[in-house]
C-alpha cells in the first residue's frame, strides 16, 4: 500500500512508495529530532528552557516529509518520550517539564510546514524562509503558552513566558531558519539532477 504523493511532491516522495518506506521515514524523522535534542545547553540567565537544535530538525523534517508523515514523526517522538524513551532535551522523558509545550508545538508545526511544502513552499530559499518562520512561530506560541501556565508566570516582563520561552531563542532560531531554508532548495536541485523530479 502506498500513500498518494502530493502535488507538487515533497522531498520524501522521491523515495517513498511503500508503507515500509513511509514507516522508515517517520521513524527516521522522529529519531532526527531526538538526536538534535541532545545538542542542548542553558543560557546562564535562563535555566528553564534549554537551547537545542530541535526546532531546526522539526521544520526540516516537516518540509521534507510532508504533512501526514511529518505529524506521524512528531507524534511518535512525543508519545515515545512521554512513555519513557529518553530522547527529549538532555536525555529526558515525560511530560512534566515546563518545556513540554514545545514538543506539542512540534506536531502542529510539522503539519503546517508539511502542508505548505506540499504546495511548493520548500523549493526556493525565500519561500523556505517563510515556511520556517511560520513553523517556528507555531512552536513558540504553544511552547510559551504551556510555559506560562506550567510556571504560573506572566506573559511579558523580566521573568515571563516571553523572556524564558521566546526572546532568548530568536537569534539562534534565525540562524537555524536560514540554514534549513538553504538546505531544502539544494536538496531539490540534487533530485532534479538525479532525474528523480522535475
Secondary structure as UniProt FT lines:
FT   HELIX           11..14
FT   HELIX           19..36
FT   TURN            37..38
FT   STRAND          41..43
FT   TURN            44..45
FT   STRAND          46..51
FT   HELIX           54..65
FT   HELIX           67..82
FT   TURN            83..84
FT   HELIX           89..91
FT   TURN            98..99
FT   HELIX           100..118
FT   TURN            119..122
FT   HELIX           125..151
FT   TURN            158..159
FT   HELIX           161..165
FT   HELIX           167..169
FT   HELIX           170..193
FT   TURN            194..195
//
